[in-house]
Amino acid sequence: MKKTSLLLFIALLSVVYGFAADLCPNYPIPDSPDTLRILGVGNSFTDDGMMYLPEVLEAAGIENVVLGRLMIGGCTLERHVKEYENNNPAYIYYKSVDNQWETVKEQATLLDGLADEKWDILVIQQVSGMSGLFESYQPWLNRLIEILRFNSLNAGATIVWQQTWAYATTSTHPDFTNYANNQLVMYEYIMKSNERLVDTTPIDIIIPTGTAIQNLRSLKQNDNDYTRDGFHLDYKMGRYTAACTWFQALIAPAFDTSIQGNKSRLKGTKQELSDEEAEACHLAVRRACARRFALWK
């Protein structure tokens, strides 16, 4: 009787405060799956995070990971919900089956991507300029979680959050003013929002890309803070660090491995890394995955 009363009380609070999704469970990352399937639902920051994942997987000798990206540039949580409700073909859908990206459909709906595979992991995020403003998350985040749960072919899919990064110190992005045009202020706002996210939603798995990039900045200063335009990651150490963070947070636990010692260097491209550069990225990532919401000091 007491348990029933407690559940009713929690349900009442969820209605009053709009946190109905809190009552939905999240699920762990699969352990040693035959195939691991990961879909990112986001924007250009999702592209930054996932672009080099196939190269990192290849270097790790892992060929049984399917990746997908549903992308709308500058997309907010709110817009994802509205695009779904209107069934708009507003996404570009990319996919990697053999550790190589291909464009599947240039005008896709959210359901096109969700229905394409029995995804094990679904990754979402807020648009970068609002990622440190937790009040912008709801009610759209809870609604998006419901949409993903309802339409997923895998009832036990894991919902994951990509933590975005603070802008370059010299960024001219208009949303930088939300953080007094201060990189460390923006970083701290993002971390506080992420901590509240974990406390108030079913999501407890974070890809700590923002902390990894900030750790990298403290390890080896770059003239543009590892961005190419003040907010998107540069094509070398920035994107490489992001991919390594996705690997360490999602793939390493599934296959009992680590980014440490990974030999991916983007060889044969303009972005090829030296051993020293790659190892700095790996160190920043391992530190971020050990301490998600604070810099390593």
C-alpha positions as CSV (number, residue, x, y, z in Angstrom):
1,M,0.0,0.0,0.0
2,K,2.8,2.4,0.9
3,K,4.6,1.6,-2.4
4,T,1.4,2.3,-4.4
5,S,0.9,5.6,-2.6
6,L,4.5,6.6,-3.3
7,L,4.2,5.8,-7.0
8,L,1.0,7.8,-7.1
9,F,2.8,10.7,-5.4
10,I,5.7,10.5,-7.9
11,A,3.3,10.4,-10.8
12,L,1.5,13.5,-9.5
13,L,4.7,15.4,-9.2
14,S,5.7,14.4,-12.7
15,V,2.4,15.8,-14.0
16,V,2.7,19.0,-12.0
17,Y,6.4,19.6,-13.0
18,G,6.2,18.3,-16.5
19,F,8.8,15.5,-15.9
20,A,6.7,12.5,-17.1
21,A,9.7,11.1,-18.9
22,D,11.4,10.7,-15.5
23,L,9.3,7.6,-14.9
24,C,10.6,5.9,-18.0
25,P,13.7,3.7,-17.5
26,N,16.9,4.0,-19.4
27,Y,18.9,1.0,-20.4
28,P,22.6,0.1,-20.2
29,I,25.0,-0.1,-23.1
30,P,24.9,-3.6,-24.6
31,D,27.6,-5.9,-23.4
32,S,29.6,-7.7,-26.2
33,P,26.8,-7.5,-28.9
34,D,27.1,-9.3,-32.2
35,T,26.5,-5.9,-33.8
36,L,26.3,-2.5,-32.0
37,R,24.0,0.1,-33.7
38,I,24.3,3.8,-32.8
39,L,22.1,6.6,-34.2
40,G,22.8,10.3,-33.6
41,V,19.8,12.6,-33.9
42,G,21.1,16.1,-33.9
43,N,22.8,18.8,-36.0
44,S,26.2,19.8,-37.2
45,F,27.7,19.2,-33.7
46,T,26.5,15.6,-34.1
47,D,28.4,15.5,-37.4
48,D,31.5,16.9,-35.6
49,G,31.2,14.2,-32.9
50,M,30.7,11.2,-35.3
51,M,32.6,12.0,-38.5
52,Y,35.8,10.2,-37.6
53,L,34.3,7.4,-35.7
54,P,34.7,4.9,-38.6
55,E,38.5,5.6,-38.7
56,V,38.8,5.0,-35.0
57,L,36.7,1.8,-35.2
58,E,38.8,0.6,-38.0
59,A,42.0,1.2,-36.1
60,A,40.6,-0.7,-33.1
61,G,39.8,-3.7,-35.4
62,I,36.0,-3.3,-34.7
63,E,33.9,-3.9,-37.8
64,N,30.5,-4.8,-36.3
65,V,29.3,-1.3,-35.4
66,V,26.6,0.4,-37.5
67,L,26.4,4.2,-37.3
68,G,23.7,6.6,-38.3
69,R,23.3,10.3,-38.3
70,L,20.1,12.2,-38.7
71,M,21.1,15.8,-39.1
72,I,19.5,19.3,-39.5
73,G,21.9,22.2,-39.2
74,G,21.3,24.3,-36.0
75,C,18.5,22.0,-34.9
76,T,17.1,22.5,-31.4
77,L,15.3,20.0,-29.2
78,E,12.1,21.9,-29.9
79,R,12.6,21.6,-33.7
80,H,13.2,17.9,-33.6
81,V,9.8,17.5,-31.9
82,K,8.0,19.7,-34.4
83,E,9.7,18.1,-37.4
84,Y,8.4,14.7,-36.1
85,E,4.9,16.0,-35.4
86,N,4.7,17.4,-38.9
87,N,6.5,14.3,-40.4
88,N,8.8,16.7,-42.3
89,P,11.6,15.3,-44.5
90,A,14.0,17.9,-43.1
91,Y,16.9,15.6,-42.2
92,I,19.9,14.4,-44.1
93,Y,20.5,10.7,-43.2
94,Y,24.0,9.3,-43.3
95,K,25.0,5.8,-42.4
96,S,28.2,3.8,-41.9
97,V,28.0,0.0,-42.1
98,D,31.6,-1.0,-43.1
99,N,33.4,1.9,-41.3
100,Q,32.6,4.2,-44.2
101,W,30.0,7.0,-44.3
102,E,27.4,7.1,-47.1
103,T,24.5,9.4,-47.7
104,V,21.3,7.3,-47.5
105,K,18.7,10.1,-48.0
106,E,19.0,13.8,-48.4
107,Q,15.3,14.5,-47.5
108,A,14.5,12.1,-44.6
109,T,12.1,12.2,-41.7
110,L,13.0,11.3,-38.2
111,L,11.0,8.0,-38.6
112,D,13.0,7.1,-41.8
113,G,16.2,6.9,-39.7
114,L,14.6,5.3,-36.6
115,A,12.9,2.6,-38.7
116,D,16.1,1.7,-40.7
117,E,17.8,-0.3,-37.9
118,K,17.1,-1.8,-34.5
119,W,19.2,0.9,-32.9
120,D,20.9,0.0,-29.6
121,I,21.9,3.5,-28.7
122,L,20.1,6.8,-29.6
123,V,22.2,10.0,-29.0
124,I,20.6,13.4,-28.7
125,Q,21.7,16.9,-27.7
126,Q,20.6,20.5,-27.5
127,V,21.7,23.1,-30.0
128,S,25.1,24.5,-28.9
129,G,24.2,28.0,-28.1
130,M,21.4,26.9,-25.8
131,S,23.1,23.9,-24.3
132,G,24.1,25.8,-21.2
133,L,20.6,27.1,-20.7
134,F,18.8,24.3,-19.0
135,E,15.4,26.1,-19.1
136,S,15.6,25.6,-22.9
137,Y,15.6,21.9,-22.6
138,Q,12.0,21.3,-21.4
139,P,9.4,20.3,-22.3
140,W,11.0,19.4,-25.6
141,L,13.6,17.0,-24.2
142,N,11.0,14.8,-22.4
143,R,8.8,14.8,-25.5
144,L,11.7,13.8,-27.7
145,I,12.6,10.9,-25.4
146,E,9.0,9.8,-25.6
147,I,9.1,10.0,-29.4
148,L,12.3,7.9,-29.6
149,R,11.0,5.3,-27.1
150,F,7.6,5.0,-28.8
151,N,9.0,4.6,-32.4
152,S,12.2,2.7,-31.7
153,L,12.3,-0.9,-33.0
154,N,14.3,-1.7,-29.9
155,A,12.3,-1.3,-26.7
156,G,15.6,-1.4,-24.7
157,A,17.5,1.2,-26.6
158,T,19.8,3.3,-24.5
159,I,19.2,7.1,-24.6
160,V,22.5,9.0,-24.5
161,W,23.3,12.8,-24.4
162,Q,26.1,14.4,-26.3
163,Q,27.7,17.1,-24.2
164,T,28.6,20.0,-26.5
165,W,31.7,22.2,-26.1
166,A,32.3,25.9,-25.2
167,Y,33.0,28.2,-28.1
168,A,36.5,29.6,-28.9
169,T,37.6,32.6,-26.8
170,T,37.4,34.8,-30.0
171,S,34.1,33.4,-31.3
172,T,31.7,35.8,-32.9
173,H,28.7,33.4,-32.7
174,P,25.7,35.5,-31.6
175,D,24.7,33.0,-28.8
176,F,28.1,33.5,-27.2
177,T,26.6,36.6,-25.5
178,N,24.5,34.2,-23.4
179,Y,27.7,33.5,-21.6
180,A,29.2,37.0,-21.5
181,N,31.5,35.9,-24.5
182,N,33.5,33.9,-22.0
183,Q,34.6,30.4,-22.8
184,L,35.0,29.2,-19.2
185,V,31.6,30.7,-18.3
186,M,30.0,28.8,-21.2
187,Y,31.7,25.6,-20.2
188,E,30.5,25.9,-16.6
189,Y,26.9,26.6,-17.8
190,I,27.0,23.5,-20.0
191,M,28.3,21.3,-17.1
192,K,25.6,22.6,-14.7
193,S,22.9,21.9,-17.3
194,N,24.3,18.4,-17.9
195,E,24.3,17.7,-14.1
196,R,20.6,18.8,-13.9
197,L,19.8,16.6,-17.0
198,V,21.1,13.6,-15.2
199,D,19.2,14.5,-12.0
200,T,15.8,15.1,-13.7
201,T,15.6,12.8,-16.7
202,P,16.1,9.1,-17.4
203,I,19.4,10.0,-19.2
204,D,22.4,9.0,-17.2
205,I,24.9,8.3,-20.0
206,I,26.8,11.3,-21.2
207,I,29.3,11.6,-24.0
208,P,31.6,14.2,-22.4
209,T,32.8,15.8,-25.6
210,G,32.7,19.3,-24.0
211,T,35.0,18.4,-21.2
212,A,37.3,16.4,-23.5
213,I,37.7,19.5,-25.7
214,Q,38.3,21.8,-22.7
215,N,40.8,19.3,-21.3
216,L,42.6,19.3,-24.7
217,R,42.7,23.1,-24.6
218,S,44.4,23.0,-21.2
219,L,46.9,20.4,-22.5
220,K,48.0,22.0,-25.8
221,Q,46.9,25.5,-26.7
222,N,45.8,26.0,-30.3
223,D,45.4,29.3,-32.0
224,N,41.7,28.7,-32.7
225,D,40.8,26.7,-29.6
226,Y,40.4,23.6,-31.8
227,T,37.5,25.1,-33.8
228,R,37.3,26.0,-37.5
229,D,35.0,29.0,-37.2
230,G,34.8,29.8,-33.5
231,F,32.2,27.0,-32.6
232,H,32.4,24.0,-35.0
233,L,35.4,21.7,-34.3
234,D,38.4,21.9,-36.5
235,Y,39.0,19.1,-38.9
236,K,42.1,17.8,-37.2
237,M,42.5,17.4,-33.4
238,G,39.0,18.8,-32.6
239,R,36.9,16.3,-34.6
240,Y,39.4,13.6,-33.7
241,T,39.0,14.2,-30.0
242,A,35.2,14.2,-30.3
243,A,35.2,10.8,-32.2
244,C,37.5,9.4,-29.6
245,T,35.2,10.5,-26.9
246,W,32.2,8.8,-28.5
247,F,34.4,5.7,-28.8
248,Q,35.4,5.7,-25.2
249,A,31.9,6.5,-23.8
250,L,29.9,4.1,-26.0
251,I,32.0,1.6,-27.8
252,A,34.8,0.8,-25.4
253,P,32.3,-0.4,-22.6
254,A,30.5,-2.6,-25.1
255,F,33.6,-4.4,-26.4
256,D,35.8,-4.2,-23.3
257,T,38.5,-2.0,-24.8
258,S,39.8,1.6,-24.6
259,I,40.9,4.5,-26.7
260,Q,44.3,4.3,-25.1
261,G,46.8,3.0,-27.6
262,N,44.4,3.4,-30.6
263,K,46.5,3.8,-33.8
264,S,44.1,5.9,-35.8
265,R,45.9,9.0,-37.1
266,L,43.8,10.0,-40.1
267,K,46.7,8.9,-42.3
268,G,46.8,10.0,-45.9
269,T,44.6,13.0,-45.3
270,K,45.3,16.7,-44.7
271,Q,44.3,16.1,-41.1
272,E,46.9,13.4,-40.3
273,L,48.0,13.5,-36.7
274,S,51.4,12.9,-35.2
275,D,51.7,10.3,-32.4
276,E,52.1,13.2,-29.9
277,E,48.9,14.9,-31.1
278,A,46.9,11.7,-31.0
279,E,48.1,10.8,-27.6
280,A,47.2,14.3,-26.3
281,C,43.6,13.8,-27.6
282,H,43.4,10.3,-26.0
283,L,44.6,11.7,-22.7
284,A,42.0,14.5,-22.8
285,V,39.3,11.9,-23.6
286,R,40.2,9.5,-20.9
287,R,40.2,12.2,-18.4
288,A,36.8,13.5,-19.5
289,C,35.3,10.0,-19.3
290,A,36.6,9.7,-15.8
291,R,35.4,13.1,-14.7
292,R,32.5,14.2,-17.0
293,F,31.5,17.6,-15.5
294,A,34.8,19.2,-14.5
295,L,38.3,19.8,-15.9
296,W,41.2,17.6,-14.9
297,K,43.5,19.5,-12.6
